[in-house]
Amino acid sequence: MTGGRRRALRYADYLEAEAASPERHALHDGVVYAMTGGSTAHAVLTAELLRLLGNALAASPCFAASGDQRLFIDEDNATYADAVVLCPPLRRPPQDPHAICNPTVIVEVLSPSTAAWDRGGKFDLYAQLPGLRTVLFIEQDQWRVEQRDRLDAGGWRLQAHGPGGVVRLDQPALTLEVDALYQRVEAAGGPGRGQAPRPAPRRRGR
């Protein structure tokens, strides 16, 4: 979650404010939060991801959409991911014709300031969406993709993919090569193929 906290709004008021704003905002538990921009590496990873997803889905009825696609959870929660895969028929809430209720795949490119929220509270919100099969978390400071797949029996299966790895999805059927995703990120200021993640800064004791 990013940006400053704003006053609580009803969903209809949130939509009215969102339509008039040049910035995107998420609604979490009835409170509105601004969605801020990311680093160049984040932007490149997102662009490469959408390109690769588009190519992988070229023969599929499913398609990729950018972070402009709003996701409706319930009357108190709506948000945006970095990318989603949508498979018809699409479901939209009657009060928000521009939002989607049933993404099949959600992808987040992690930033240091949002990683804990994306993996925690935001994932818990995503897990409520019917039809969601996979959530991917793409690291920004190392070549690593975390894959969470919904199990038919309930719960989620976790896999991690590093350099040379391949992300494989069943619904929709597609593959995503880690090296292809990250091949341009070093030139954008991101990590190289074998680079370990930077350690978190140590806090000084009082």
Secondary structure, DSSP 4 states (H G I P E B T S, - for coil): --S-EEEE--HHHHHHHHHH-SS-EEEETTEEEE-----HHHHHHHHHHHHHHHHHTTTSS-EEEETT-EEEEETTEEEE-SEEEE-SSP---TT-TTEES--SEEEEE--TTTHHHIIIIIHHHHTTSTT--EEEEE-SSSS-EEEEEE-TTSSEEEEEE-TT-EEEETTTTEEEEHHHHHTTTGGGT---TTPPPPPPPPPPP-
